[in-house]
Amino acid sequence: MQAKLLPEANLLPLLKRLMAEAEVIGPKRTEAGDVVFEPLERPEEALHHDQYVQSLFPLKDYFFPQTEPLFKVRLEKGAAPEPIYQERKRIFFGIRSCDVSGIRFADRFFLRDFEDIYYRKKRDNSLLISISCLEPGPNCFCVCCDGGPTLKQGYDVQLTPLGEGYHVEALRSRLEVRQNPTVPGRACTTSQVTPLGEDCYVEAGSPKGEEFLNAHQEFFLPASQEDEGRKQDGLAGVDQKFERSTYVAYAIRKITRREVADEWWEELAQRCFGIAGCRYVCPTCTCFHVVDLRDGKECVRQRSWDSCSFVGFTRMVSGETAREKPRDLLRRWGEHKLNFLYLLRDGRHGCVGCGRCLTTCLGRGDTWNIVSRIRELSQQE
């Protein structure tokens, strides 16, 4: 599909139209100054692309809620479970590339071998419109993790600011799950917005993205080769703006070969507070537990976030625990993020470079520090 141009003057009218069609989730600033993605009540509430880098939390809570009722059942003979689905139509506007990459990672977890119907319904009813980053934040390192600052695939609609508009792209976001032939052709919907200035260069990357552009074509203009050049000029040099770089491939090799000593993980674990803050703000962490809650004559099965950093996460009914030492818990998390075997299974390693763990972790046990310290340790050998 031919790329489009979204003039700056059409952005707010477009958002107003979208708000009449669905719930629009966009970047807003709280009274405390944090950026969060919440439902927009007015188009003007959405932050401009140069007013934020990323949100305080990833968007996974909208697809994999922190606490989610799965079904309820009356406690009486013959009663059948009643599923509790969230099927609200939502449009996510202004998502950064790293968060789109995180959602794509979660797609494989929830839809690869066993399709999670609760996650599927929320994804099928969502449209993701992302915006490429022209000015990375101080803790961002997505350029080292293939998580940004712009995307080549995996989005529905991508906007790239041009200076006098947005370049919009829509790409096919197919899961390409070879292990599960029962869901051929299933696609996930994502849109990417790449800042080029005030206007945006717009590209559709999925059938849903193309449908979106066709249904709202009065807001867009055909993009020219000159617009394409302005997009490339806007993105040129962004990689050099990152304050942080790291050696993910090197750490993957060392961890996969089991060349990181137990003593090293032990020293790192001594600084870990074990509060799982880094896990909860991570777009790719998907640990959960399930409980049944009784309320009078009704029972509700509920799924809630959990963390592999907690000793009880691997506790079995016998009382035995697979991993009790903080060292082993931290190493398990590091291997799940960076072991090459998981890369083969999941299609990518488990870090998108958003930097939230780096911001959150008080003990410097975040992915960036782990990767960087493995590199430093090897140089000392």
C-alpha positions as CSV (number, residue, x, y, z in Angstrom):
1,M,0.0,0.0,0.0
2,Q,1.3,3.5,-0.9
3,A,2.5,5.5,2.1
4,K,0.5,8.4,3.2
5,L,1.1,11.9,4.7
6,L,-0.8,13.0,7.8
7,P,-0.7,16.8,7.9
8,E,-0.4,18.2,11.4
9,A,-3.7,20.1,11.1
10,N,-5.5,16.7,10.6
11,L,-4.1,15.0,13.7
12,L,-6.6,16.3,16.3
13,P,-9.6,15.8,14.0
14,L,-8.4,12.3,13.3
15,L,-8.2,11.5,17.0
16,K,-11.6,13.0,17.5
17,R,-13.1,10.7,14.9
18,L,-11.3,7.7,16.4
19,M,-12.7,8.5,19.8
20,A,-16.2,8.3,18.4
21,E,-15.4,4.8,17.0
22,A,-13.5,3.2,19.8
23,E,-11.8,3.8,23.1
24,V,-8.5,5.6,22.3
25,I,-5.6,5.0,24.6
26,G,-2.9,7.7,24.3
27,P,0.1,9.2,26.2
28,K,-0.9,11.6,29.0
29,R,1.0,13.3,31.7
30,T,0.0,12.8,35.3
31,E,0.0,15.5,38.0
32,A,3.3,14.0,39.3
33,G,4.8,14.5,35.8
34,D,4.9,10.8,34.8
35,V,3.7,9.7,31.3
36,V,1.1,7.0,31.2
37,F,-1.1,5.5,28.5
38,E,-4.8,6.1,29.5
39,P,-8.1,6.6,27.7
40,L,-8.3,10.0,26.1
41,E,-11.3,12.1,27.0
42,R,-10.3,14.9,24.7
43,P,-7.9,14.8,21.6
44,E,-5.9,17.6,23.1
45,E,-4.9,15.4,26.1
46,A,-2.5,13.3,23.9
47,L,1.1,14.4,24.3
48,H,3.0,15.5,21.2
49,H,5.7,13.1,20.1
50,D,8.5,15.4,21.3
51,Q,6.9,15.8,24.8
52,Y,7.7,12.2,25.9
53,V,10.0,9.3,25.2
54,Q,8.2,6.5,26.8
55,S,5.5,5.8,29.4
56,L,6.2,4.9,33.0
57,F,4.7,1.4,32.5
58,P,4.5,-0.7,29.3
59,L,1.1,-1.4,27.7
60,K,1.1,-5.1,28.6
61,D,-1.5,-4.4,31.4
62,Y,-4.1,-3.7,28.6
63,F,-3.5,-7.2,27.1
64,F,-2.3,-9.1,30.1
65,P,-3.8,-7.3,33.1
66,Q,-2.1,-7.3,36.5
67,T,-5.3,-8.9,37.9
68,E,-7.7,-10.6,35.5
69,P,-10.9,-12.6,36.2
70,L,-11.0,-15.5,33.8
71,F,-14.4,-17.0,34.6
72,K,-17.0,-17.4,37.3
73,V,-19.2,-20.3,38.3
74,R,-22.1,-20.7,40.7
75,L,-21.4,-23.2,43.5
76,E,-24.3,-25.4,42.7
77,K,-24.7,-28.8,41.1
78,G,-24.5,-28.7,37.3
79,A,-23.4,-25.1,37.1
80,A,-21.2,-24.3,34.1
81,P,-18.3,-21.8,34.1
82,E,-19.1,-18.4,32.6
83,P,-16.0,-16.9,30.8
84,I,-15.3,-13.3,31.5
85,Y,-13.9,-11.6,28.3
86,Q,-12.8,-8.1,27.6
87,E,-13.9,-7.4,24.0
88,R,-13.8,-3.6,24.0
89,K,-12.5,-2.1,20.8
90,R,-9.4,-0.1,21.5
91,I,-7.0,2.1,19.5
92,F,-3.6,2.7,21.0
93,F,-2.0,5.9,19.7
94,G,1.5,7.1,20.1
95,I,3.2,3.8,21.2
96,R,6.9,3.7,21.0
97,S,8.7,1.0,19.0
98,C,10.1,-0.8,22.0
99,D,6.6,-1.3,23.4
100,V,5.3,-2.6,20.1
101,S,8.3,-5.1,20.1
102,G,7.3,-6.1,23.7
103,I,3.7,-6.8,22.6
104,R,4.9,-8.9,19.7
105,F,7.0,-10.9,22.2
106,A,4.0,-11.4,24.4
107,D,2.0,-12.6,21.3
108,R,4.3,-15.5,20.9
109,F,4.1,-16.4,24.6
110,F,0.3,-16.3,24.7
111,L,-0.5,-17.5,21.2
112,R,2.3,-19.9,20.1
113,D,1.6,-23.4,21.5
114,F,-1.6,-22.9,23.4
115,E,-3.8,-20.0,22.3
116,D,-4.9,-17.9,25.3
117,I,-8.4,-16.9,24.3
118,Y,-8.4,-14.0,26.8
119,Y,-5.3,-12.5,25.3
120,R,-6.5,-13.2,21.8
121,K,-9.7,-11.4,22.1
122,K,-8.0,-8.3,23.4
123,R,-5.4,-8.3,20.6
124,D,-8.0,-8.9,17.9
125,N,-9.9,-5.9,19.1
126,S,-6.9,-3.6,19.2
127,L,-5.1,-1.3,16.7
128,L,-1.6,-0.2,17.6
129,I,-0.4,3.1,16.1
130,S,3.3,3.6,17.0
131,I,5.6,6.6,16.7
132,S,9.3,6.3,15.9
133,C,11.7,7.9,18.3
134,L,13.9,10.7,17.0
135,E,15.2,11.6,20.5
136,P,16.0,8.6,22.8
137,G,15.9,9.0,26.5
138,P,18.9,8.7,28.8
139,N,18.2,5.0,29.7
140,C,17.1,3.8,26.3
141,F,19.2,1.2,24.5
142,C,16.6,-0.3,22.0
143,V,19.1,0.3,19.2
144,C,21.2,-2.5,20.8
145,C,18.2,-4.9,21.1
146,D,16.4,-4.6,17.8
147,G,13.5,-2.9,19.6
148,G,13.6,0.5,17.9
149,P,14.0,3.4,17.5
150,T,11.8,2.7,14.4
151,L,10.4,-0.6,13.1
152,K,10.7,-2.4,9.8
153,Q,7.9,-4.9,10.6
154,G,5.5,-6.0,13.3
155,Y,3.2,-2.9,13.2
156,D,-0.2,-2.0,11.8
157,V,0.3,1.7,11.3
158,Q,3.6,3.5,11.8
159,L,3.9,7.3,11.9
160,T,7.2,9.1,11.4
161,P,7.3,12.8,12.1
162,L,8.6,14.8,9.1
163,G,8.7,18.3,10.4
164,E,5.5,19.2,8.6
165,G,3.5,16.0,9.0
166,Y,3.7,12.3,9.9
167,H,4.9,9.5,7.6
168,V,2.5,6.6,8.3
169,E,3.3,3.0,7.6
170,A,1.1,-0.1,7.9
171,L,2.9,-3.5,7.9
172,R,1.7,-7.0,8.1
173,S,2.2,-8.3,11.7
174,R,1.9,-12.0,11.1
175,L,2.9,-14.3,14.0
176,E,4.6,-16.8,11.6
177,V,4.2,-19.6,14.2
178,R,5.6,-22.7,12.6
179,Q,5.1,-24.8,15.7
180,N,1.3,-24.2,15.6
181,P,-0.2,-24.9,12.2
182,T,-3.7,-24.7,13.7
183,V,-3.7,-20.9,13.5
184,P,-2.3,-20.3,9.9
185,G,-2.5,-16.7,8.8
186,R,-3.2,-15.3,12.2
187,A,-2.0,-11.7,12.3
188,C,-1.5,-9.2,15.1
189,T,-2.3,-5.6,14.5
190,T,0.1,-2.8,15.1
191,S,0.7,0.6,13.8
192,Q,4.0,2.6,13.9
193,V,4.3,6.3,13.9
194,T,7.7,7.8,13.1
195,P,8.3,11.4,13.9
196,L,9.6,13.5,11.0
197,G,8.5,16.8,12.4
198,E,5.0,18.0,12.9
199,D,3.5,16.1,9.8
200,C,3.8,12.4,9.7
201,Y,4.9,9.9,7.1
202,V,2.3,7.1,7.4
203,E,2.7,3.4,6.5
204,A,0.4,0.5,6.9
205,G,2.0,-2.8,7.9
206,S,-1.0,-5.2,8.3
207,P,-4.4,-5.7,6.7
208,K,-5.9,-4.0,9.7
209,G,-3.6,-1.1,9.2
210,E,-4.6,-0.8,5.5
211,E,-8.2,-1.0,6.5
212,F,-7.7,1.8,9.0
213,L,-6.1,4.1,6.3
214,N,-8.8,3.3,3.8
215,A,-11.5,4.0,6.3
216,H,-10.0,7.4,7.2
217,Q,-8.5,8.5,3.9
218,E,-9.9,12.0,4.1
219,F,-7.3,12.8,6.8
220,F,-4.4,11.6,4.7
221,L,-2.6,12.8,1.5
222,P,-0.5,10.6,-0.8
223,A,3.2,10.6,0.2
224,S,5.8,11.5,-2.4
225,Q,9.3,10.4,-2.9
226,E,10.4,13.7,-1.3
227,D,8.4,12.8,1.8
228,E,10.2,9.4,1.9
229,G,13.5,11.2,1.7
230,R,12.5,13.5,4.5
231,K,11.6,10.5,6.6
232,Q,15.0,8.9,6.0
233,D,16.7,12.3,6.8
234,G,14.8,12.5,10.0
235,L,15.8,9.0,11.1
236,A,19.5,9.4,10.0
237,G,21.8,9.8,12.9
238,V,19.3,8.8,15.6
239,D,21.4,5.8,16.5
240,Q,24.3,8.1,17.4
241,K,22.1,10.0,19.9
242,F,21.8,7.1,22.3
243,E,23.7,7.7,25.5
244,R,23.9,4.0,26.3
245,S,25.2,1.1,24.3
246,T,25.7,-2.5,25.3
247,Y,26.9,-5.9,24.0
248,V,23.8,-8.1,23.9
249,A,25.2,-10.6,21.4
250,Y,28.3,-11.1,23.5
251,A,26.3,-11.7,26.7
252,I,24.0,-14.1,24.8
253,R,27.0,-16.2,23.8
254,K,28.6,-16.2,27.3
255,I,25.3,-17.1,29.1
256,T,24.4,-19.8,26.5
257,R,27.8,-21.5,26.9
258,R,27.4,-21.4,30.7
259,E,30.6,-19.3,31.0
260,V,29.2,-16.9,33.6
261,A,30.4,-18.3,37.0
262,D,28.1,-19.0,40.0
263,E,30.2,-16.5,42.0
264,W,29.3,-13.7,39.6
265,W,25.6,-14.3,39.9
266,E,26.0,-14.6,43.7
267,E,27.7,-11.2,43.9
268,L,24.9,-9.7,41.7
269,A,22.2,-11.3,43.8
270,Q,23.5,-9.7,47.0
271,R,22.5,-6.4,45.6
272,C,19.0,-7.5,44.5
273,F,16.1,-6.4,46.8
274,G,13.9,-9.1,45.4
275,I,10.9,-6.8,44.9
276,A,10.4,-7.7,41.2
277,G,10.0,-4.1,40.2
278,C,12.1,-4.7,37.1
279,R,9.9,-7.6,36.1
280,Y,6.6,-5.7,36.5
281,V,7.8,-2.8,34.3
282,C,9.3,-5.1,31.7
283,P,7.2,-5.4,28.5
284,T,8.3,-9.0,27.9
285,C,7.9,-10.5,31.4
286,T,4.8,-12.7,31.5
287,C,4.9,-14.8,34.7
288,F,1.6,-15.3,36.4
289,H,-0.3,-17.4,38.9
290,V,-3.9,-18.5,39.1
291,V,-6.2,-18.6,42.2
292,D,-9.8,-19.4,42.8
293,L,-11.7,-16.8,45.0
294,R,-15.0,-17.7,46.7
295,D,-17.6,-15.0,47.2
296,G,-20.7,-16.4,48.8
297,K,-22.2,-18.9,46.4
298,E,-20.0,-17.9,43.5
299,C,-16.4,-18.7,42.7
300,V,-14.1,-16.6,40.4
301,R,-10.9,-17.9,38.8
302,Q,-8.4,-15.1,38.7
303,R,-5.0,-14.6,37.0
304,S,-2.5,-12.2,38.5
305,W,1.1,-11.2,37.7
306,D,3.8,-13.1,39.5
307,S,7.6,-13.1,39.2
308,C,10.4,-15.7,38.9
309,S,12.3,-13.6,41.4
310,F,10.1,-14.8,44.2
311,V,11.0,-18.1,45.9
312,G,7.4,-19.2,46.0
313,F,7.1,-19.0,42.2
314,T,8.5,-22.5,41.7
315,R,7.1,-24.0,45.0
316,M,5.3,-27.3,44.3
317,V,2.4,-28.9,46.1
318,S,4.9,-31.1,48.0
319,G,6.5,-28.0,49.5
320,E,9.7,-28.4,47.5
321,T,11.1,-25.4,45.6
322,A,13.1,-25.7,42.4
323,R,15.1,-22.5,43.1
324,E,15.5,-21.0,46.6
325,K,18.8,-19.1,46.4
326,P,18.7,-15.5,45.2
327,R,21.6,-16.4,42.9
328,D,19.7,-19.1,41.2
329,L,16.6,-16.9,40.8
330,L,18.5,-14.1,39.2
331,R,20.4,-16.4,36.9
332,R,17.2,-18.1,35.8
333,W,15.8,-14.7,34.8
334,G,19.0,-13.7,33.0
335,E,19.0,-16.9,31.1
336,H,15.4,-16.6,30.1
337,K,16.2,-13.1,28.7
338,L,19.5,-13.9,27.0
339,N,20.0,-17.6,26.4
340,F,20.1,-18.4,22.7
341,L,17.8,-21.4,23.2
342,Y,15.0,-19.0,24.1
343,L,15.9,-16.8,21.2
344,L,15.3,-19.7,18.9
345,R,12.0,-20.5,20.6
346,D,10.6,-17.0,20.9
347,G,12.0,-15.4,17.7
348,R,14.1,-12.8,19.6
349,H,15.8,-12.4,22.9
350,G,13.8,-11.2,25.9
351,C,14.9,-7.5,26.0
352,V,13.6,-4.7,23.8
353,G,15.9,-2.0,25.3
354,C,13.2,0.2,26.8
355,G,15.4,0.9,29.8
356,R,12.5,0.6,32.4
357,C,14.4,-2.0,34.4
358,L,17.4,0.3,34.5
359,T,15.2,3.1,35.9
360,T,13.5,0.9,38.4
361,C,16.2,-1.4,39.8
362,L,17.8,-0.1,43.0
363,G,20.6,-2.7,43.0
364,R,21.8,-2.3,39.4
365,G,20.6,-5.9,38.5
366,D,18.9,-4.7,35.4
367,T,19.4,-6.2,31.9
368,W,21.7,-3.3,30.7
369,N,24.0,-3.6,33.7
370,I,24.1,-7.4,33.5
371,V,25.1,-7.4,29.9
372,S,27.6,-4.6,30.4
373,R,29.2,-6.3,33.4
374,I,29.5,-9.6,31.6
375,R,31.5,-7.7,28.9
376,E,33.7,-6.0,31.5
377,L,34.2,-9.3,33.4
378,S,35.4,-11.0,30.2
379,Q,37.8,-8.2,29.4
380,Q,39.4,-8.7,32.9
381,E,40.0,-12.4,32.2
